[in-house]
Amino acid sequence: MEPRPRVESSGALNDVYVKSQEHLLRPTSENPLPTSVPPPSAGMAGLIGVRHVLIVIGLPERGKCFIAQRLSKYLYFFHGAEVKLFDVAEYMGCQPVDIGHAAQPQDECRIEASANTLTRDLKLFLNSSGEAARRAGGNMTVPVPRNCQTAQARAAERAMAAAREEIQNTEQHLLVDEADRRRKNVDSGKVAIIFTSDGMGSFYEKWACTSKERRRWAAETIQSDKRLGAKVIFIEVIVNSAKLMEQNLLSKIRHERRLSRGAEARDSRDSRQSREGEENARGIAVPSSPATPGRPTRASSSRNHGYGSGYDWSAAAAEALEESDDIPPRLVREFHARVNRFARVYVSLQEDGSEDDLSYIKLINYGDKVVTNNMHGYLRMRIAQFLTVVHPTPHVIYLTRHGQSTYNQLGKIGGNSPLSPAGEEYARRLGAWVMPYVCYQQAAGLDSLTKTRLWTSSLQRTILTAQHIPHPIISEEDLGTPSVPPEPDADDALANGDSPTRCSAGRSSGLRGTPPRANGLRERLRSGGLSGVVGGVALGGIDLDSDRGGGGDRDRVWQQMAPRVYRNLDEIFAGECEGMTYEEIQHSFPSEAKMRATDKIGFRYPRGESYLDILARLDPLVHELESYHEPLVIVSHQAVLRLLYCYLTGRTRAQAPKLSMPLHTVIRITYDGWTPPTEERFYLGPECSQTDGQTHL
């Protein structure tokens, strides 16, 4: 039976220009031969004409599947490329070839058939030319008059007929056939990413490219077909750090344990529902399970179970491994022994000159060291830049809108308004919530102190929302310190509902304790001597510059939640509509309001911005965000957070303008190399109207 091909594409573009420009491309009496398609804008067909095949290679359990997934999301979301993932493991028709045995003739036939099937699907994708390509090539074709009945359309038709008559003798020089190489730059960029979710089982597959011969075959297969016009880039993931390898192994085992528990829960639920159906059919009442109060809403943003589980030798061990346990030494030895069997026959990209004609990137320990060869051109350098910041260790991102502003109360958009009384109360609650719920993260079964970061926009409503978040100085000795029980008076205050953290409806484990008492460097701080200054850092009584000898305290201290202000995070600029309600916009700019209703992501406010403009300014921040290992709190605005949320959770850009980012709520998004993004929502209050005029923003 023919193997089922991997069909997964990150947002193929249906349009090459925004819908709100469409009326400008129609013929009129003044402009009978208009531009058929405008030049590309940021985020819309941003990689025009580029066709690349990216092949992610490396030893098993290096996070290749995760890197392929993140890269595909980035290229689609921020550059408008049409990306498709090809999983080599999905093309294996039967049992893989064992590493300890020589390949048999039947194995070689199967490997050849699998390679041919993937090659066929790859070429079909790269050669496909949909509606977007046809529309993008409109400037190369003389437009045909439309049979319209309006007076303006008839005048335009007569003008077009005169224009065609004038150029009819040179018409053949203006048209470019669809198969002509000159048309290659009109299509949206196509990027095929080949990887394997089972590095052990697919080791001998041709497209796994685990040897010089297989890589040479893959490069020649693509380059020999001149119609493709595609370039090949090899991305080798090298991990030689034992610590990183054990972190990967632990993450994978925990992921498989969660999958196993999830499957058991589904089976138990199905069994219960079946039993309830039988009991109900006999007229017997079955009590329902009580809901657990105070739990956050959890949603998975991935359609699959993860980024590929590969060889499931750790599945049995996952049953016995708890979150607080380390990996048993026996499992570590077994893991390294199995991977070393592959390492003995795996051939890394050679730097001896034999593969210098290939384009490749070698990622060593996830960006600690990057080696590039024959990497020229815009897309190649953007790929290299993004890969230097991607890593499979856990990411924890907190998204929150500013507290309710005075403009929110009035239903106005834009502006730089201060907080309302309800917004000021949210700022106080957020400041009290951050220390126990963000600065302390789960590690070894305990809530341990960890480094944290804070971003805000440059508008005062986000800065004021973050003003109560503390910025203490901690030392390296403090990291990993478990939380301690709260003081009795603090516990009484929580019981009375006086603390903003009490308003969190999102933790099943209860409230966390207060931070550990100051020790070491923090004892040198005078009470109240530390303050956070937006745009800079004020460190109170400590002069870090005086301790530079031998590294000093500067290398051993960290300021928690040091505020960083980014104009890139500012709300969408509404131009001439700033400070207006949507009713006022509909009255003053009826045509603009109508166009925006049909094309929210592409419409640009008069002398203002569109969602695509926000994408362009968020691109560099996403590189920064992906590089972080510390939890990050982002206090921003609805339109900006819509796009960040969609990117982080794997949604499409078209979904962003329709999402609701509620006020006075924190959204926690977590993901790593083996676990797809999940989210938790924490409502801190106070109650306020959510009809703030921003729904249509």
N, C-alpha and C positions, 0 to 999 in steps of 0.2 A: 504494500500500500504506500502511496506517495506521502511523505511526511507533510504534516500541516505547517505551512510557512508562518513565520512570525510576522504578524501584521500589527504594527504599532507605529503611529505617526504623531509627531508633536505639532499639531495645528497647521495643516496645509492651508495656505492662504487662498481665499476665494476672491479677493479683490486686491488690486495693486494701487488703488487710491481710495481715499475716504469718500463715503457716500455724499457727504455734504459738499463735495466739489463737482458732483455729477452734472448739475444744471449749468456749470460753466463750460462743459465740454460739448454742448449741443449747438448745432449750427443756427445762426441768426442772420438777419439781413446785413448787419454790420460785420459779422464774422462768419461767412458761409463755409469756410474751411478751418474749423477750430482744431486746436490740439486734441488729439484723441485720448491721450493719457498724460497727466502731468508728471513732472519729475518725482522720483521717490522721496518720501519724507522719512524722518527718523522713525525707526520701528516698523515701517511699512515697506516690505520688499527691500530691506536694507542690505541684503547680500545678493543683489541682482546679478544673475548670470553665473554665479559661482556654483560649481559642482565639485563636491569633495567626497571621498570615501575615507572615513576614519576607522582604523582597525586597532582596537584596544587589546594589547597582548600582555603576557606576564605569567608568572607561576600561579598556581591555585591559591585562593583565599587572600588575594591582594586588594580586593575592593574594585575590581574592574567593572562589574555590573553597576555599582553605585556611581562610578565616575562617568560611565556612558549615559546613565539616566540624568545626572545633573547637567552634563554638557548639552544634552539634547534639549532640556528645558530652557537652558540659558540662551542657546542659539535661536530657538523659536521665539521665546518671550521677548527678548531685547533686540533681536536683529531681524525678526520676521522671516527666518529661514524655514523652509519646509524640510523637516527632519524625520527620518524613519530609522527605527532600531531593528537590527537583524541579529537575533540570538542564535549562535551556532548550535547550541544544545537543542534548540527546537527543530533543527533540520536533521538530527541523527535519527535514522529510520529504525534502528534496533539497538541491541546492546553495544556499548562502547568497547573499544579494544583495551584490554587490560595492559597496564604499564609493564607488567612482568612477563608478558608473552609476546612473541613475534606476531606480527600481523599475518593472517591467513589470506589466501586469494579472495575468499568471500568477503572478508573485512575490507580489503582494498577496493573491491567493487562497490560495496556500500558507501565507503568514504568518497569515492569518485562520484557516485550518484548524488550524495548529499551536497557535495561541493557544486555540482552542476545545477541542482535545484536552487541553491542560494544565489548562484551567479545569475540564473535566469530572473529571479525575483528582483535582484539588485539592478539589473539592466532595465527591467520594466519600470522600476521606480524612477531611475535617472532619466530615462527617455520619455517618460510620460509628459504630456503637455496638455494641461487642462484649460479651463475657461480663463484662469488668471493670465496664463501665458498668451492666450489669444488676444485678450484685451490689452495686455501690455504692449503687444506688437502693433497696436492700432495706428501708431504714427507712421508705420512703414507701408500703410495701405491707403489708397485714395478712398475717402468715404463715399458710400453709396447714398443717393438721395432717399429720403423717407417719404412715403405716401401719406402726408398729413393734410388736413383740411383747413387749418387755421390760416389766416391771411399772412401772419408773420412767417409761418412755416412755408407757405407757397412762395413768398418773396425770397426766403433763404434757399429754396429749391432752385429757383430761377438763377440766383447768383452762383450757386454751386455748379449748375449746368454750364454757365458761361465760363467759370473757372476751369472746369474739366475740358471744355472745348479748347481752351487756350493751351493746356498742357498735354493734350492727348498725344502729341507726337513724341513726348518724352516720358510718357506714363510708365513704360516698361523699365525705365531706369530708377523710378521711385519705389517700385515694389520689390520686396525681398521675400523670397519663398520661405515657407515655414521650415523647410529642411536646410536652408542655407546657414552656414556657420556664423554669418553676420547677425543672425537673430539670437544667438546664444545668450546675449546680455540683456534680453528683455524679460526672461523668465525669472521668477523668484528663485533665490538660491536654494539648491537642493543639497542636503547633507545626509549621507548614509553612514550610520555608525554600526560597525560590526563588533560584537563582543560575545562572550560566552558566560552564561550563568552557572555552568558546571565545568570549571577548569580542569578537573580530574577526568571526568568522563569523556570530554571532547578534546583531550590533549592531542590526539593524532589526527584530528580533522584538519583538512587543508586550510580552511579559513581561520583556524586557531593561530596559525602563523607562529608556531613554537620552534621553528628551525629556519635556517637561512634559505633552504630550498623552498619551504612553504611560503615564506615572505616573497621570494623572487617570483614564485608562481602567481601569487595574488597581485603583485604590482604589474606583471606582464599581462595578466588577464584583463585588468582595467585599462591599461595604457594601450593595449593592442587594438582596442575598439575605439577608433578615432571619432565615431559619432557621439560617444559619451562626453568627450571633452572634460573628463573628470580627473582630478588629481588625488593621489593616494598619500595619506599620512599615517604612519605607525605611531601609536602611543603606548610605550612600554611602562608598566607600573612595577617598580622595583622596591621591595621592602626588605631591608637587611637589619632592621632594628628589632631585637628580640622583644622589647617592651611593646612596640607597635603591633607585632604579630600576636602577642598574647592578648592585647586589647581587642584586636579584630576577632580572635577566637572567642573571647568572652562575650562580645556583642552578638556574635553569630549564635552561640549556644543559648543565650538568653532569648534571642529572637525565636529560635526553634521551640524553646520551652513555651513562650507565649502563644505561638501557633498551635502547639499541642493542646494547651489549656483552652484556647479558643475553640478548637475542633471538639474537645470534650464538652464544652459549654453548649455548643450548637447541638451536639448529639443529645445532651441532657434536655435542652429546651424542646427539641423535636419530639423526644420521647414523652416529655410532660404534656406537650400539646396533643399528642396522639392519645395519651391516657385520658386527658380532659375531654377529648372528643368522644371517647368510648363511654366515660362516666356521664357526660351530658346526654348522650343518646339514651342512657338508661335512667335519666332523671335524677342523678346524684350530683349534688353541689360539690364542687372542688374549690377549696380556698386558694386565693391567689397569693403569690409571694409578696411580702411587704416591700415597699420601695425604701431604699436607703436614703435618708435625708442628708442634705449637705454635700452630695457628691457632684463633681463637675460634669458638664456635658462633654463626652469624649466622642470624637468623630475621626474615622480614618479617611485620609484624602487620597488613598491609592486604591486602584481597582485590583491589584494583585496583592499577594501576601508579603512581598518584600522585594529586595533587589537580587533575588536568586539565592537559593540555599545550597546549590551544588551537591557535593557528596554528603550524605546524611549520616556519616559515622558518629557524629556527636549527638544524634537524636536521643539515643538511650541515656547518654550522660546528662542531657538537658533535663530529664525527668527528676534527677536527684539534685541538680544545681539550683540553689536558691539565690535570690538577688544579693544576699549578704556574703555568699561564699566565694572564695577564690577558686580558680581552676585547679582541680587535683593534679599533682605532678605527673601522675600516670597519663592523664589525657594530654598534657603538654608534650611529654615524650612521644606518645603515639602520633600526635599531630606532626611534630617535626620530623619524625622518622618517615611518615608517609609523604610529606612534601619533599623531603630530601631525595626520595626515589625519583620524583619528577625533575628535581633540580639537576640530577646527574645526566639527564638526556635533553634538557631544555637548553636552547642556544639563545643567549641574549643578543640584542642588536650589537653588531661589531663596530668598533671604532678603529679597526686596523686598516681601513681604506676599502675593504671589500664591499661595504654597504654604504659608502659615502654618496652614491648616486640616489639613494632613497631619502625621502623627507621623513624625519622622525623626531619624536620628543621622548626623552627618558626622564620619567618622574621618579626621583629617588627619595623614599620616605615622605611621600606626599608633599613635594615642594621644597624640602630642605635643600635639595640640590636638583637642578634642572639642566639637562643637556639637550640642545637642539642642533639639528643638522639639516641644511638645505631647506630652511624655513623662510620663505619670502612671500610677501603679499599680505593684504589686510586681514583676511580671514585667518590665515595661519598664525599670525602674530596675536590676534584676539584669542584664538584657541589656546595658544601657549600661555598667554597672560592669565586666562581663567583657570587653566589647569594648575598653575603655581599656587593657587589659593584654596583649591578644593581638597578636602580631607574627609575620611569616613568616621572620624571620632564624633561623639554626640554634639549636636547643635541644639541650643535652647534659646528661642527667640520669644520675647514678650512684646506684643503690639497693643497699644492703647491710644485712643483719641484723647485729646485734651479734655479737661472738664468743660461743662456747659459754659458757653460764653454769652455775653450780652447780645451779640448778633444772633446766636442760636435762639434766644428767647423771642427775638423779633422776626425770625424766619429769614434773615438776610444772609447772603453768601459773601465769601471773601472777607476783605478787610483785616484789621489788626486789633480786634476788640479784646478787652480784658475778660476775666472770668466773672460769671454771675455768682451770687451767694452759694448756689448749689455746686457750681464748679469749684469754688474755693474749698467747700467741704470735701469734695472728691479729692482735691489735691492733698488735703490733710490725711485722708484715709489711705490714699496711695502711698504717701510717705511712710506711714506706719506699717503698711502691708509689705513693702518691698524688702525690708531687712529680714524678717523671718521666712518669707516665702520665695525670695529670689536669691538673696545672698547665701542662703543655706540650701544646698542641693543634696539629693540622695546619693550617698556613697557608702558602700559596705554596710548597708542597712541602716545607716544613721543619717541625720541631717547635718552635714558637715559644711563648715565655712569654705566658700570658694570665691574666686575673683569674679567681679561683675562689671558690666559696662552700661553706659547710659547715653542715648542720643535724643536730641530734641531738634525741632525746626527753629528758625530764627524769629518766628512770630511769638508775641508775648503770651498768648494763651497756652502754648505748650511749655514755655519756660516757667510760667507761673504754676502750671500743673505739676512740674517736677521740683518746685522750689523746696518742698518739705522732705525730699528724699535725702537721707544722710549720706555723707561722703567720708567715712572714717578712714584713717590710715591703718593698714594692717601689714604685718611682716610675714615673711615666708614661714616662720614658726607657727603663726596663727592658722595657716591653711590646713584644712582637714580637721580643725577642732570641732568636736560635736557640740550641738546646742545644749544648754543647761535649762532646767525647769524655770519657769518664770517666778519672779518674786511674789510672795503672797498678796501684796497690795496690787500688783499688776494683774494677778489672777482674778482678784475681786473686781477690778475695773473691767476686765473682759466679761465677767459674768453680768455686770450691770449694763453691758452694751456700750461702754464709753469709748472703746478703741475702734478705730476704723477697720482693723483687721477682723473684727467680729462680723463685719458685713460680708466677708467672703463666703460664698456658698459653694466653694469649690475644692475643699480638701476633706477627704474621708479620714485621713490620719489625725485630724484634730489640729489645734493651733500649735505652732512650734514655739520653742522657748526663746528667750532673749539671747543676744549674742554673748560670747564668753567675755569675762572681765578682762580689762586691758592688761597686757603684760608686755615685757620686752620693750620694743620701740614705742608702743602706744602709751606706756607709763610716762613717757617724756612729754606727752601732750597735756597741756593745761586744759582743764575743763572748759569747754566752749571755745577753745582756741582754734578749732578747725572749721573752716567754712569752704563751701564750694562756690566758685565764681564762674559764671557762664562765659565761655570763651577763653578761660585761663584757669589756673589751679592755685588757690591760696592755701598754704599748708600750715597756717597758724604759727605755733611756736617752734616748728622744726625747720632748720635750715639745712636742707639736703645737700646744698652745694659745699658745705663745710666738711662733709664726710666722703669726699671723692677718693681719698687714698685707698688704693686696692679695691676699688669698687664701692666700698662704704655702704651706707644705708640705702643709697639710691637703687642699687641692684637687688635689695632685699625687701623693699617696701612696695606697697600698691595702694592707690587711693580708690576705694570702692565707689562705684557710680560717679566717677569723675565726669561732669557734664561736658558733652561735646555738641556744639551747635552746627547744624548743616542747613544751609539755604536750600540744598537739594531736597530736603524734606518738607519744604513749605507747601501750603495748599495750592491747588490748581489756581492760576491767576485768571480771573474772570474778565479782565480788561475793562471795557466800558460798562460791564454789568456788575462790577465790584460794588458791594454795599446795597444791592437791590434784592428784593424778594422775587420769587419766580412769577408771581402775579404781575409785578411791575415789569419784569423782563418780557412777559408775553404781551403786555400793553405797549411797551416802548420798542421792542424788537420782535414783532410777530413772526417775520420770516426766519430769523435766527432761531427762535424758540421752536419753530416747526422742524427745522433742519436738525437741531440738536436732539429732538425727540426721536428722530429716525436714525441717528448716528452719533451716539453719545461718546464712543471711544475716539472717533476721528474728528468730531466737530471742534473747531477752535473758536473760542469766544472772540468777539470783535476786539482786536488789538490785545488778545489774551492768549491762553494756552489751551491745548487739548490733552487728552490722556496720553497720546503718543509723545507729546512733548515731555510729559512727566517721566515716561519710560527712558528718554534720552538722559535726563538728569539723575535717574536712579541707577543707571548702569554702573558707574564707578562705585557707588555705595554698596551695591551687591557684591562686588569683588571684595570690598572690605569686610562685609558681613560674613561671606563664605570663609574667610581666612581665620575668623575668631574661633577660639576654643572656649571662651568664657561666655556665660549667659549674658544676653544683651536685651535691654529694655529700650524700646523705641516709642517715644511720645510724639505723635504726629497728627495728621488730619485724614479725613474720610477718603478722599480720592487717592491720596498717596498710599494709605494703608490698604485700600482695596487692591491695588496693584501688587504690593509686597505680599499680601496674604495669598493672592492667586499664584504668584511665583513660588512661594515657599510650600504651598500645599498641592502644587501640580495642576491647578486649574488653568483654563485658557484665558487669554486676554479679554476675549469678548464677554466673559462672565463678570469681569471686574466692575463695570458701571452699575450692575444690577444688585451687587451685594450690599448688605447693611452692616455697617460697623457701629454697633450701639455705643452710646455714651456711657461713661462710668463703668466700663467693663474692660478687663484685661484678658487677652487671648494668648495662651501659651502654646507655642508650636515646637515640637521636638522631632528630630530625625537623626539617623546615623547611617552608616554604610550598609546596614542590613535591615533596618526598620523603616518603613515608609512613614511619611509625616503624619503625626497625630496632633490633635489639638484639645486643649482644655480651656474653658471659659470661667472667669471669676467675676461675678458682679459685686462691686464694692459699694454701690449706692453713692449718694442718696437718690431717691426717686426724682425723676425729672421728665419732662415731655420729650419723647423721641421724635416728634414731628417738629424738627428744628429747622426746616427749610433746606436741609442738606440731602434729602432723599434723592432729589433730581440732579444733584451736583455731578 
